[in-house]
Amino acid sequence: MKKSLSILLYFVAFSLPVYLFEITYRSQFSELELNSGGVYRDAPNFYLLLSLILAFLVAWASTQFSRKIVFWFIVIFVNILFYIWMCFFVATESMHLRGTTWPYIDILNYLVLNKWYFYVFGSVGIALLFLLPLNSGERQ
């Protein structure tokens, strides 16, 4: 039971910030724009599956390495990379609404990194990782 709860909490820590970003990002478009056949909702398929895989990996690895501070730095680094990558994926799905000639670096800079909620939801994800119970004791 404790292991299942741990996996669920890690899953929420990885997927909730991306979900909140997706909902907030898509709220800037009208229903007509979103349903006109151009915005594909493939991102949840990827970030939910990858969040589940990462949750299993972190839950398993935390039983082995939870007392090592380097492990937690790696988990936070992976969480940040995952969050940036998935938010970029959400933004590329609606790229045609803003013009399809944008280079990927411009999508990242102008559609993801300059949004205030990108940083707020990312901070929530990192905070959730610090609040999660560990399987084998306290962090040192």
WOBELKA-V672860 format. One record per helix or strand. SS is the DSSP state (2 for helix, 1 for strand). FROM is the first residue (numbers start at 0). TO is the last residue. If there is no record, write none. Layout:
SS;FROM;TO, SS;FROM;TO
//
This chain:
2;1;25, 2;30;33, 2;42;64, 2;68;92, 2;94;97, 2;103;111, 2;115;130
//
